[in-house]
Structures are given as structure tokens and as C-alpha cells.
Amino acid sequence: MGANELSALLWRERELLELLIFKLQEEQLLLQGGKSRWLQYATREVEQVLTLVREAGLGRSVEVAALATQWGTAEDATLSELAAHSPAGPWGEIFASHLKAMGDLTVQIRELQGTNERYIRAAVRSTQETLSTLNVNPRTYDASGATAAPETVARIFDRNL
């Protein structure tokens, strides 16, 4: 394993982050459009992509550790430390550009998550307000099938009789 393999893993991780942005934007469009029926599917897709991102991040960490050892750096080096301590050649610049791009994607993801959370909170508040205005005395069916209001008359029982 070497720098080429790490670069390929970083490209894959960047693609996954872009896919996550796409899925979060899909979720946002559903929230904006009030299409809550499909929201569960969009949320599941976001979670699936997040799982893939976590797995890719784990693979990247393993590859960074292997390459850091190969380049004589600490095994627990970060990607930015690896880029800073890379041997002469293009790898330092390549890894730094991957790192910058992934940072930019992460900022976009945080912004989308925040916006989606605000939409969800607003929807919850709206639902709660709507439910609070509903009739609190629902009608029930009697033996004949007609609706009847529930009796709310107070009754006193004399147990001495």
C-alpha cells in the first residue's frame, strides 16, 4: 500500500461526501415541499451513506497509518501531518488539496444538516399546534351506530343503600 492507494481512498471518500450532500438536499426538498410521506426513505438513505462514509474514514485511517510508517512519520499521524511530512514530490500538495476539499464538503454538510433540523423542528411545532386545536371531546358510536357525545355529567353514588 502506498500514496496512490491512499489518494484513491480519498477520492472515494470525497465522492461519498458529495453523495451525502445530495441526499441531504433531497431530504431538504422533501421537508420544504411538505412531502413527509417520503421523508423516512430519504432519512434512511442519508444514514446508509453515513455508514459508507464512516467505513471509508476507517479505511483511510488505516492507510494513513501505513503510509506514515513508510515515510518515517508517527503512526498516528493525521492526513494534514502526513501531507506536511511527505517526501519531495507532488504528494504533499495532492494530500493537502484532498484535505481542503474534504473540509469544504464537511462545511456544506453541516450547513445542510442545520437547515434540515430547523425544518424538522418547525414541522414538529406546527404538528403540535394543530393537534392542540383539535376537538378534545371526540364523539363515540352508540349501539345503533349513531355518534353521540360522551357524557360528562357528574354522578354521585351512595354506597349506603
C-alpha positions as CSV (number, residue, x, y, z in Angstrom):
1,M,0.0,0.0,0.0
2,G,1.2,3.5,-0.7
3,A,0.4,7.0,-1.7
4,N,-1.5,6.0,-4.8
5,E,-3.9,3.8,-2.8
6,L,-4.4,6.5,-0.2
7,S,-5.2,9.0,-2.9
8,A,-7.7,6.6,-4.4
9,L,-9.3,6.1,-1.0
10,L,-9.5,9.9,-0.5
11,W,-11.2,10.3,-3.9
12,R,-13.7,7.7,-2.9
13,E,-14.4,9.4,0.4
14,R,-14.9,12.7,-1.4
15,E,-17.4,11.1,-3.7
16,L,-19.3,9.7,-0.7
17,L,-19.3,13.2,0.9
18,E,-20.7,14.6,-2.3
19,L,-23.4,11.9,-2.3
20,L,-24.2,12.7,1.3
21,I,-24.7,16.4,0.3
22,F,-27.0,15.2,-2.5
23,K,-29.1,13.1,-0.1
24,L,-29.3,15.9,2.5
25,Q,-30.5,18.2,-0.3
26,E,-33.1,15.6,-1.3
27,E,-34.2,15.4,2.3
28,Q,-34.4,19.2,2.4
29,L,-36.6,19.4,-0.7
30,L,-39.0,16.9,0.8
31,L,-39.1,19.0,4.0
32,Q,-39.7,22.2,2.1
33,G,-42.4,20.7,0.0
34,G,-44.2,19.1,2.9
35,K,-43.8,15.6,1.5
36,S,-43.4,13.9,4.8
37,R,-44.6,10.6,3.3
38,W,-41.2,10.1,1.7
39,L,-39.1,11.5,4.4
40,Q,-38.4,8.2,6.1
41,Y,-36.8,6.9,2.8
42,A,-34.6,10.0,2.4
43,T,-33.5,9.7,6.0
44,R,-32.7,6.0,5.6
45,E,-30.6,6.8,2.5
46,V,-28.7,9.5,4.4
47,E,-28.0,7.0,7.2
48,Q,-26.8,4.5,4.6
49,V,-24.4,7.0,3.1
50,L,-23.2,8.0,6.5
51,T,-22.3,4.4,7.2
52,L,-20.3,4.2,4.0
53,V,-18.5,7.5,4.9
54,R,-17.6,6.0,8.3
55,E,-16.2,2.8,6.7
56,A,-14.2,4.9,4.2
57,G,-12.9,7.0,7.0
58,L,-11.7,3.9,8.8
59,G,-10.0,2.6,5.7
60,R,-8.4,6.0,5.2
61,S,-7.1,5.9,8.8
62,V,-5.5,2.5,8.3
63,E,-3.9,3.6,5.0
64,V,-2.6,6.9,6.5
65,A,-1.0,4.9,9.4
66,A,0.6,2.5,7.0
67,L,1.9,5.3,4.8
68,A,3.1,7.3,7.8
69,T,5.2,4.4,8.9
70,Q,6.6,4.0,5.4
71,W,7.5,7.7,5.3
72,G,9.1,7.7,8.8
73,T,6.3,9.7,10.5
74,A,4.3,8.8,13.6
75,E,1.9,6.0,13.0
76,D,-1.0,8.1,14.5
77,A,-0.3,11.0,12.1
78,T,-3.3,12.8,10.6
79,L,-3.7,13.4,6.9
80,S,-2.5,17.0,7.3
81,E,0.6,15.9,9.2
82,L,1.2,13.3,6.5
83,A,0.9,16.0,3.8
84,A,3.3,18.2,5.7
85,H,5.9,15.4,6.1
86,S,5.6,13.9,2.7
87,P,8.8,13.3,0.7
88,A,9.8,15.7,-2.1
89,G,7.3,15.5,-5.0
90,P,3.7,16.1,-5.6
91,W,2.2,14.0,-2.7
92,G,2.2,16.8,-0.2
93,E,0.2,19.1,-2.4
94,I,-2.1,16.3,-3.5
95,F,-3.0,15.3,0.1
96,A,-3.3,18.9,1.1
97,S,-5.8,19.5,-1.8
98,H,-7.8,16.4,-0.7
99,L,-7.9,17.7,2.8
100,K,-9.1,21.1,1.8
101,A,-11.8,19.7,-0.5
102,M,-13.0,17.3,2.3
103,G,-13.1,20.3,4.7
104,D,-15.2,22.3,2.3
105,L,-17.6,19.4,1.8
106,T,-17.8,19.0,5.6
107,V,-18.8,22.6,5.9
108,Q,-21.6,22.2,3.3
109,I,-22.8,19.0,5.1
110,R,-23.0,20.8,8.5
111,E,-25.0,23.7,6.9
112,L,-27.4,21.3,5.3
113,Q,-27.9,19.3,8.5
114,G,-28.6,22.5,10.4
115,T,-31.1,23.7,7.9
116,N,-32.8,20.3,7.8
117,E,-33.0,20.2,11.6
118,R,-34.7,23.7,11.6
119,Y,-37.3,22.5,9.1
120,I,-38.0,19.4,11.2
121,R,-38.4,21.4,14.4
122,A,-40.8,23.8,12.6
123,A,-42.8,20.8,11.3
124,V,-43.0,19.3,14.8
125,R,-44.1,22.7,16.3
126,S,-46.7,23.0,13.6
127,T,-48.0,19.5,14.2
128,Q,-48.2,20.1,17.9
129,E,-50.1,23.3,17.4
130,T,-52.5,21.6,15.0
131,L,-53.1,18.8,17.4
132,S,-53.7,21.2,20.3
133,T,-56.6,22.8,18.4
134,L,-58.4,19.6,17.6
135,N,-61.7,18.8,19.3
136,V,-60.8,17.4,22.7
137,N,-64.2,15.8,23.1
138,P,-64.4,13.2,20.3
139,R,-67.7,11.6,19.6
140,T,-68.2,7.9,20.0
141,Y,-70.6,5.5,18.4
142,D,-73.5,4.1,20.3
143,A,-75.2,0.7,19.9
144,S,-77.3,2.0,16.9
145,G,-74.2,3.3,15.1
146,A,-75.0,6.9,15.6
147,T,-72.4,9.3,17.0
148,A,-73.0,10.5,20.5
149,A,-71.1,13.0,22.6
150,P,-69.6,11.4,25.6
151,E,-71.4,12.1,28.8
152,T,-69.6,14.4,31.1
153,V,-72.2,14.7,33.8
154,A,-71.0,14.3,37.3
155,R,-72.7,11.5,39.3
156,I,-72.8,10.7,42.9
157,F,-73.1,7.2,44.2
158,D,-74.4,6.5,47.6
159,R,-72.8,3.3,48.9
160,N,-75.0,3.2,52.0
161,L,-78.1,2.0,50.1
